[in-house]
Amino acid sequence: MESQLSLFARECLERTLLAMEKVSQASELHAVLAAVVSVSSSMLNSGKLLVAGNGGSAADAQHL
């Protein structure tokens, strides 16, 4: 019998895999690549990338 922690970890990994599969689809991948080009272009031209969040999202934003 799996522990609560093991079940939680498995569910998180399954959600992550589903998200990765969705992003790898052509339409989603195009949007990700467009964002990469936009951010890269800005940074190469002395621009900025401003990120924000509230609570856990703010902590996630700090990791960029």
N, C-alpha and C positions, 0 to 999 in steps of 0.2 A: 504494500500500500504506500502510495506516494505521500510525502509530507505536504503540508500546506505551502511551504516555501518552494518545494519542487514543482507543485502545480502552478503556483504563481509565476515562477521562472519560465515554465513551459508555455504558459499563456502569453507572456510578454514576448517570447521568442517567436511564437506563431504569429502574433500581430505584426512584429517587425518584418517577418518574411512576407506577409501579405502586402505590407506597405512597399517593400522593395519590389515585389512582383508588379504592383500597380505602376510604380515609377518607371520600371523598365519597359512599359508599353510605349509605343511610338509617340502618342500624343503627350503623355506625361514626360517622357524623356526630352522631347522638344522644349517643353517649358523649363525643365531643369537646366538644359544646355543654354537656353536664352538667358536665364538668370546668371549662370556662370560667366557668359560673355559680358553681360552688363556690369557685373561686379568687378570682373578682371579689368575691363576697360576703364572703369572709374578709378580703381586703385593704381593702374599704370599711369594715369594722368593726374596723380596727386589728389584724387578724390577721396571720399569717405564712404564707409558703409555704416549706417546707424542702425542699431538693433535695439529692441526694447521688449519688455515683457513685464508681467505681474506675477510675483511669487515664483513658482518653479520655472515659469517661462523666462523670467528675468535671469535666473541662474543659468538656464540653457543658453540664453543670448550671450552671456559672458564668455562662453566657450568658443565663440567664433574668433 
